[in-house]
Amino acid sequence: MFASIRSDWRQHGAAWLTTALTTLLGLQMLRALFVGFVGYLRDSVGYGSLELAPIAIGVFAVSLLAGVINRFAGTRNTLWITAGGLALVRIVEQLLHNPTIDLYLSMVGTVLFLMYIPVAVGVARARGGAAGANLGLAFLFGLTIDNVIFITNKTLDLSWQTGFLPLGIVLVLAGALLWALSRIVADAPAAHDGNWVVNLGLLALGPWLLVQVVVFQSVGMIASLTGLALPAAGGLLLAGNALGLGSSAGLGQNKRGAMKVLLAGLVMTVVMLPGNMAGSGWSWLLLLIGGFFSFRVGMLIFIRATGVAANPSLLRSSLLAGLGNILFVLLIFVYYASYDISFGLRSGQLLLVVGGLATLFATLAHLGARSSEKHELSRTPAWTAAALLLITLAMSFTWVLPDPATGSPASVRIVNYNLHNAANAHGAIDPEALAQLIESEGADIVGLQEVSRGWLIWGGMDMMEWLANRLGMHYVWGPTADAQWGNAVLSRYPIDSVTYYDLLPEDLLLRRGFIVAEIDLGANQLDFIATHFTHVDEHDQERNIQASGILDVWAGAGSTVFVGDLNALPDSHAIQILIEGGLVDVSREIGEQPVYTYSSTNPDHQIDYIFVSPDLGYSDFVVPATTASDHLPLAVTIHFEQ
């Protein structure tokens, strides 16, 4: 077997690596682009969501030019422009850490990646035989390698890391792509177009890719839904990829292709039903099955898209591939904007629409198949992917949190922090700055808001696992908007139990909730409540209802700390409800007035709070100055009666 694997890599390695590494670097650029759109343009510069949509669509629409470039530059030069240009742009992006420059470079890199796909498909059509199926295998293998690097880096993309090691990794990846490209481009035939039916496969790629980056290739989503630690969640993801690659190697173009893609697409879509995505004891199995069948759908898309060659051109291919790219970004916009704007569908319901579109377009493409051809491909990519599971196994041996602190402390240090999804005030992902701030305050217990676990618009990072591992603290996670976004509590002391509550009203687009964690402090038991009230300016009445909901659960119990981003000013009715209900606003009692927590670059009002029950003492209240988030944190020492 090993001799066969070596032979396969010698024979196909350059072609596989060209597409796989282009896919890998393209996905890195794609994640950086969405952070640039949301973290930089929206939250730092001040663009509204509806202003961002046409900009994003315009960027992705540039990929329509792939056919034009191929016509005038020729296929070989177009391969160098797209794949080779992407490699160079990725190196420059790693060298320059500036949100504005990152945005423009990620725009260029993403467009080059998207233009490469129809060109590579056109070349595979011209080659005929098993070339198209090999292209599909290489693309899926690229997704897998991207996940390996992503998981190994604890979901913090290389783009947001500085130093020689991340740069060295990018140089190796980009260099390997340029080397592989140089080996295959010399004998690359002129790219051939396909008919309209064949190219429906390229239209399907946009929705299919969305399903991958949002669900089945999102290790943060998998970790949140299953409750698995990052190495185990990553192992589950890679296992699904390896099985999918192995199965896909036996697929081919035949008259039953439409039925195959329809059945695989239906399974992929059913797994994404909101009830299944809510998390259950069987979530791990559903995600494994969904990942497996989603890879089959992807492979069938490539097989059909490359199945019929027409004339030496790419106009139809680039048109439908470009429309698929526009559909991708439009659906991504609707998916995340649905938390702020009512489209009649919630994000979980939209996933069913996206899965349905991918299945529909791919099935229609296969309905036009007249030939019956099957290629038994190498399973070397699958074996390679399976071998990469050893990396997650190795990670599991180091992914061990320290034993919880013991004893009966007379006081504990409390921090409350809205993390802004790990994006700093300048629009760059920088979780290390958040971790250093929490460490500098000597925090024993931390309440967190805006914690993202794999949202694409925040770089796909699983903040919960990253922070807990980095700080050596235990955590409880309370999803609110969906399985990937919500509140959390970190603690150095044992967390005996945790209860999750939804906050009314239920019809909020961005749903809210709170966590009640019972923390064992030896002789004392601390009830720690963490929440995040609705952020809409006109929702004063909703915040009043949410404040009353907190009081109903607290019910006057002693030894309680309540923290959160309440999106309410100190003189608002919501804050008065809490104070009149018996909670003590620490910032009001010992803070240096006025206390401001937002925004971190120009603080001029307070919306973040720490409250305590009347039986607790408090001292050393501070609001540290930092731009690690768009909010300022609050810290206080809580004392127990002796």
Secondary structure, DSSP 8 states (H G I E B T S, - for coil): -HHHHHHHHHHHHHHHHHHHHHHHHHHHHHHHHHHIIIIIIIIII---HHHHHHHHHHHHHGGGGHHHHHHHH-HHHHHIIIIIHHHHHHHHHHH---HHHHHHHHHHHHHHHHHHHHHHHHHHHHH-TTHHHHHHHHHHHHHHHHHHHHHHTTT--GGG--SHHHHHHHHHHHHHHHHHHHHHGGG--------TTTTHHHHHHHHHHHHIIIIIT-HHHHHHHH---HHHHHHHHHHHHHHHHHHHTT--B-TTHHHHHHHHHHHHHHHTSHHHHT--TTHHHHHHHHHHHHHHHHHHHHHHHTS---SS--HHHHHHHHHHHHHHHHHHHHHHHTTTS--SS-HHHHHHHHHHHHHHHHHHHHHT----B------HHHHHHHHTHHHHHHHHHH--------S--SEEEEEEEE-GGGB-TTS-B-HHHHHHHHHHTT-SEEEEEEEEBS-GGGTT-BHHHHHHHHHT-EEEEEEEEETTEEEEEEESS-EEEEEEEEES-TT-SS-EEEEEEEEEETTEEEEEEEEE----TT-HHHHHHHHHHHHHHHTT-SSEEEEEE----TTSHHHHHHHHTT-EEHHHHHS-SS---B-SSS--B--EEEEE-TT-EEEEEE-----SSSB--EEEEEE---
